[in-house]
Amino acid sequence: MKIPDGHQAIMPYLILNDAKGFIEFIKEVFGAEMTHETYDDNGEPNHCEANIGGSTLMFGSSGGEWGAATANLFVYVDDADDTFAKAINKGGETVREVEDLPYGRSGGVRDPNGNVWWVTAVQD
């Protein structure tokens, strides 16, 4: 199987009502690096790719035949409490408070586009 550099065999693809806002959210909260951006004639993100911790997330703007399609996303972070707080400060809503669980310190936050991020830090 051939896979382009910077891609994985499976990658989420989100269709968002506010893709521009999503770019700012993932940059601020997760330190995302934008690796590809194309825009339509109205300046709306058409197809974007972001790298978060070595994983590619694809997304674009809703419209026409493409309605919004959100997801639950599990993401490992260095500090779950800090990442959770950043997400709340950028307009996220608490789904589940950060707590110690058998697999790490984890909590859930819904971003302004409706995606739920399960932020988890592995504890030593």
C-alpha positions as a Markdown table, in Angstrom:
| # | Residue | x | y | z |
|---|---|---|---|---|
| 1 | Met | 0.0 | 0.0 | 0.0 |
| 2 | Lys | 1.3 | 3.4 | -0.9 |
| 3 | Ile | 0.5 | 6.3 | 1.4 |
| 4 | Pro | 1.6 | 9.9 | 0.7 |
| 5 | Asp | 4.1 | 11.4 | 3.1 |
| 6 | Gly | 2.5 | 13.0 | 6.1 |
| 7 | His | -0.6 | 10.8 | 5.9 |
| 8 | Gln | -1.7 | 7.7 | 7.7 |
| 9 | Ala | -3.8 | 4.7 | 6.5 |
| 10 | Ile | -6.9 | 6.2 | 8.3 |
| 11 | Met | -7.5 | 9.9 | 9.0 |
| 12 | Pro | -10.6 | 11.7 | 10.3 |
| 13 | Tyr | -12.3 | 14.0 | 7.7 |
| 14 | Leu | -14.6 | 16.7 | 9.3 |
| 15 | Ile | -17.1 | 18.9 | 7.5 |
| 16 | Leu | -17.5 | 22.0 | 9.6 |
| 17 | Asn | -19.9 | 25.0 | 9.8 |
| 18 | Asp | -17.0 | 27.2 | 10.8 |
| 19 | Ala | -13.8 | 25.8 | 9.4 |
| 20 | Lys | -11.9 | 29.1 | 9.8 |
| 21 | Gly | -12.8 | 29.2 | 13.5 |
| 22 | Phe | -11.8 | 25.5 | 13.8 |
| 23 | Ile | -8.3 | 26.3 | 12.4 |
| 24 | Glu | -7.8 | 28.9 | 15.2 |
| 25 | Phe | -9.2 | 26.4 | 17.8 |
| 26 | Ile | -6.9 | 23.5 | 16.9 |
| 27 | Lys | -3.8 | 25.8 | 16.7 |
| 28 | Glu | -4.4 | 27.4 | 20.1 |
| 29 | Val | -5.6 | 24.3 | 21.9 |
| 30 | Phe | -3.5 | 21.5 | 20.3 |
| 31 | Gly | -0.6 | 23.4 | 18.7 |
| 32 | Ala | -1.8 | 22.2 | 15.3 |
| 33 | Glu | 0.4 | 22.8 | 12.3 |
| 34 | Met | -1.4 | 23.5 | 9.1 |
| 35 | Thr | 0.1 | 21.4 | 6.3 |
| 36 | His | -2.3 | 22.1 | 3.5 |
| 37 | Glu | -5.0 | 24.8 | 2.9 |
| 38 | Thr | -7.1 | 25.5 | -0.1 |
| 39 | Tyr | -10.0 | 28.0 | -0.2 |
| 40 | Asp | -13.0 | 28.5 | -2.4 |
| 41 | Asp | -13.8 | 31.7 | -4.3 |
| 42 | Asn | -15.6 | 33.1 | -1.2 |
| 43 | Gly | -12.5 | 32.6 | 1.0 |
| 44 | Glu | -13.9 | 29.6 | 2.9 |
| 45 | Pro | -11.6 | 26.6 | 3.6 |
| 46 | Asn | -12.3 | 24.0 | 1.0 |
| 47 | His | -9.8 | 21.3 | 2.0 |
| 48 | Cys | -7.4 | 21.6 | 4.8 |
| 49 | Glu | -5.0 | 19.3 | 6.6 |
| 50 | Ala | -3.5 | 19.8 | 10.0 |
| 51 | Asn | -0.9 | 17.9 | 11.9 |
| 52 | Ile | -1.5 | 17.3 | 15.6 |
| 53 | Gly | 1.2 | 15.3 | 17.4 |
| 54 | Gly | 2.2 | 13.4 | 14.2 |
| 55 | Ser | -1.4 | 12.6 | 13.1 |
| 56 | Thr | -3.2 | 14.2 | 10.2 |
| 57 | Leu | -6.7 | 15.7 | 10.5 |
| 58 | Met | -8.5 | 16.6 | 7.3 |
| 59 | Phe | -11.4 | 19.1 | 7.2 |
| 60 | Gly | -13.3 | 21.6 | 5.1 |
| 61 | Ser | -16.4 | 23.9 | 5.2 |
| 62 | Ser | -19.9 | 22.6 | 5.0 |
| 63 | Gly | -22.2 | 23.8 | 2.2 |
| 64 | Gly | -24.0 | 22.7 | -0.9 |
| 65 | Glu | -24.2 | 18.9 | -0.9 |
| 66 | Trp | -21.9 | 18.6 | 2.1 |
| 67 | Gly | -23.6 | 19.1 | 5.5 |
| 68 | Ala | -21.7 | 19.4 | 8.7 |
| 69 | Ala | -20.2 | 16.0 | 9.9 |
| 70 | Thr | -18.6 | 16.0 | 13.3 |
| 71 | Ala | -16.8 | 13.4 | 15.3 |
| 72 | Asn | -15.5 | 12.2 | 18.7 |
| 73 | Leu | -11.7 | 12.5 | 18.6 |
| 74 | Phe | -9.3 | 10.9 | 21.2 |
| 75 | Val | -6.1 | 12.8 | 21.5 |
| 76 | Tyr | -3.0 | 12.2 | 23.7 |
| 77 | Val | -1.6 | 15.4 | 25.1 |
| 78 | Asp | 1.2 | 16.3 | 27.5 |
| 79 | Asp | -1.1 | 17.9 | 30.1 |
| 80 | Ala | -4.9 | 17.1 | 30.0 |
| 81 | Asp | -5.8 | 19.8 | 32.5 |
| 82 | Asp | -4.0 | 22.5 | 30.6 |
| 83 | Thr | -5.3 | 21.4 | 27.2 |
| 84 | Phe | -8.9 | 21.1 | 28.6 |
| 85 | Ala | -8.6 | 24.6 | 30.0 |
| 86 | Lys | -7.4 | 26.0 | 26.7 |
| 87 | Ala | -10.3 | 24.3 | 24.9 |
| 88 | Ile | -12.8 | 25.8 | 27.3 |
| 89 | Asn | -11.2 | 29.3 | 26.9 |
| 90 | Lys | -11.6 | 29.0 | 23.1 |
| 91 | Gly | -15.3 | 28.4 | 23.4 |
| 92 | Gly | -15.5 | 24.6 | 24.2 |
| 93 | Glu | -18.1 | 23.1 | 26.4 |
| 94 | Thr | -17.4 | 20.5 | 29.1 |
| 95 | Val | -18.6 | 17.0 | 28.2 |
| 96 | Arg | -16.7 | 15.3 | 31.1 |
| 97 | Glu | -14.5 | 16.9 | 33.6 |
| 98 | Val | -10.8 | 15.9 | 33.6 |
| 99 | Glu | -10.2 | 13.0 | 36.0 |
| 100 | Asp | -7.8 | 10.2 | 36.8 |
| 101 | Leu | -8.8 | 7.1 | 34.9 |
| 102 | Pro | -7.1 | 3.7 | 34.5 |
| 103 | Tyr | -5.6 | 4.7 | 31.2 |
| 104 | Gly | -4.6 | 8.3 | 32.2 |
| 105 | Arg | -5.9 | 11.7 | 33.1 |
| 106 | Ser | -8.7 | 12.4 | 30.7 |
| 107 | Gly | -11.7 | 14.6 | 30.0 |
| 108 | Gly | -14.0 | 15.5 | 27.2 |
| 109 | Val | -14.7 | 18.9 | 25.7 |
| 110 | Arg | -17.0 | 19.8 | 22.8 |
| 111 | Asp | -15.5 | 22.4 | 20.4 |
| 112 | Pro | -17.6 | 25.2 | 18.9 |
| 113 | Asn | -18.2 | 23.1 | 15.8 |
| 114 | Gly | -19.7 | 20.2 | 17.8 |
| 115 | Asn | -16.7 | 17.8 | 17.8 |
| 116 | Val | -15.9 | 16.1 | 21.1 |
| 117 | Trp | -12.3 | 15.9 | 22.0 |
| 118 | Trp | -11.2 | 13.3 | 24.6 |
| 119 | Val | -8.0 | 14.8 | 25.8 |
| 120 | Thr | -5.8 | 12.3 | 27.7 |
| 121 | Ala | -2.4 | 12.5 | 29.3 |
| 122 | Val | -0.7 | 9.2 | 30.3 |
| 123 | Gln | 0.5 | 9.4 | 33.8 |
| 124 | Asp | 3.8 | 8.1 | 35.0 |
